[in-house]
Amino acid sequence: MSSERDSVLHSWCVPAQWDAPTVTGGHGAWLELEDGREILDLSSLAECSNLGHQHPRVVAAIRRQAEQLCFVTAAWGAAPRRALAERLLELAGFEGGLVYFTLGGADANENAVRIARLAAGRPAGLVITRDRSYHGASHFAMALSGDVRTQHQVEAAAWGVRHVPPPYSYRCPFGSTTPAECGQQAALAVADCIDTEGRERCAAVLIEPDAGSNGIVAPDGYWPRLRAVTRERGVWLIADEVMSAFGRCGEWFAWQRHGTAGQPDLMTLAKGLTGAMIPLGAVVLSREVAGRIASKPFQAGLTYCGHPLACAAALAALEAYRDERLLERSRALGHELLRELRRLQSHHPVIGEVRGGHGLFVVVELVADRMTRTPLAPWPQQPPALGALLEAALAEGVSFGARGNLLLLAPPLVIEERELAQAVALLDRLLARFFPSASPEQRA
Ligand SMILES: Cc1ncc(COP(=O)(O)O)c(C=O)c1O
C-alpha cells in the first residue's frame, strides 16, 4: 500500500521519515485507525480536541449550517458570526468589546498585535513576548514565538519583538528558589524591558496566562502581577489563550482563575473554540481597545475569516462545554491526574517534576538526574528512550503528547475516569520498562 508520505508534505517532521497513523474516525477520547485499531487520545491531538472526536452536537450544527448557508464574505454580516461574537464577549465579561475572527491561532496572534499597535497609536510599537513560548508558525507568529525550533527562520528584532525570560520555576532563569519568587521575577523582567525600551515605544505584551505549549506552567502570582505592571505602564496585555481556553486550564479562559485582577486587554482564541472540528480563531478586544480603534482604518482580513460553518460549530461547541459541565469536569480530573502522576513520581526517579493540573493539562518533566535536574536531552531534542516509550504506548493503544523531555498530558475533557486510569497505569508500566535503573542521584 502506498504511504501518505509519497504525496503529502507533513508539518513538524523530516518528510522522508514521516510515519504516523492514519485516522478514519473517532468518538469521545478515542480515535479509529485505518488498520481497524482504536487509540485512546491523551493529547487531544494538538491539545485542541477538547470535546473529544466527532462530538455529535458540533457535527449536527455544521450540517445544519451547511444546508442553510455555507459562506458569506467576511465583509458582510452572517447570523452565526454575530451570535458567536456576542457569546464570547459575554463569557469573557468584555461588555462593549469586539471580536475579530481569524482562521486559527497564529493569525489571531498576528492580528491581536496589529490591533494593539493601532489602538496604541504606535504602528511599529514593540511587542514583548517570552523565551520558550510558541505563538504560531506563520512568519510574524514565529517572530513572536521564543521557540528554538523556528527562531532561525525569522529575525524577531526586525519585527519589533523583544523576548524576556519565562517563569520556568523548575529551572528558574532568575535563580529563584520558589515558584512564587520566580513568577514575581519574571513579571518584573517584563516591567524592566518596558522601562529599558521606553514606554512610549512599546505597544503590547503577548503571553500565555497559564499552562503552555512549551511546557511552562505560570506560578500563581505571575499573571496578576504581569497585569499590574503592564497597566501601570500603559502597555496593552494580550493573553494568548489559543491552547489554555475552553476548559483546558479549568476555566473558559485561563486568566479567569484570577478574576478581574487577571483580565487582559485582548485575548486570542482558536483550537478548542470549535472543539477543533473546523478551523476558527478569534481576537477578543476589550471595550477600551475597541473604542480606540473605532474611527481608524483597520486594513486586515482574509477571505475565510469568520466563516459561517465555523461560527455555527463554535456556538454548538460552547453549548456543549456548558451543558456537559466540562469546565468543572476538567478541573476535577486535572487535579486527579496531577495527583496520580505525582504518585508515579514517587517511584520513578526519571520524573523530575509534575506541574499544571488546573484543568486537564499536566506536564511531566523527565530528567537524567533528579538531584541536579540535568535534562535527559538538550531542549528541544527528544530523548531516544522517550521516543521508544511513545511508540510502545501507541502499540498498546494510547497516544501521549510529548515535546523534548516533556510528556504533555492533555486528553479530551470528555475522557472517562477509567480511561484516564488506564492511561496512567500504562505510563507507569512503560516508565519502568524504558527507564528501569535509577542512579543513586535519581533516587534522591
Ligand atoms: C499557545 C499557542 N498559540 C498559538 C498557536 C498557533 O495556533 P495555530 O496552530 O492554530 O495557528 C498554538 C498552537 O499550538 C498555541 O499553542
The ligand as a Tripos MOL2 file, in Angstrom:
@<TRIPOS>MOLECULE
LIG
   16    16     1     0     0
SMALL
NO_CHARGES

@<TRIPOS>ATOM
      1 C1         -0.3160   28.9980   22.6630 C.3       1 LIG1
      2 C2         -0.4810   28.8580   21.1860 C.ar      1 LIG1
      3 N1         -0.6140   29.9590   20.4330 N.ar      1 LIG1
      4 C3         -0.7700   29.8910   19.1120 C.ar      1 LIG1
      5 C4         -0.7800   28.6770   18.4610 C.ar      1 LIG1
      6 C5         -0.9350   28.6190   16.9710 C.3       1 LIG1
      7 O1         -2.1910   28.1600   16.6230 O.3       1 LIG1
      8 P1         -2.4800   27.6120   15.1420 P.3       1 LIG1
      9 O2         -1.7070   26.3460   15.0020 O.co2     1 LIG1
     10 O3         -3.9700   27.4180   15.1120 O.co2     1 LIG1
     11 O4         -2.0330   28.6570   14.1960 O.co2     1 LIG1
     12 C6         -0.6580   27.4980   19.2080 C.ar      1 LIG1
     13 C7         -0.6590   26.1930   18.5500 C.2       1 LIG1
     14 O5         -0.2350   25.1900   19.0650 O.2       1 LIG1
     15 C8         -0.5040   27.5950   20.6070 C.ar      1 LIG1
     16 O6         -0.3560   26.5210   21.3820 O.3       1 LIG1
@<TRIPOS>BOND
     1     1     2 1
     2     2     3 ar
     3     2    15 ar
     4     3     4 ar
     5     4     5 ar
     6     5     6 1
     7     5    12 ar
     8     6     7 1
     9     7     8 1
    10     8     9 2
    11     8    10 1
    12     8    11 1
    13    12    13 1
    14    12    15 ar
    15    13    14 2
    16    15    16 1
@<TRIPOS>SUBSTRUCTURE
     1 LIG1         1 GROUP 0 **** ****
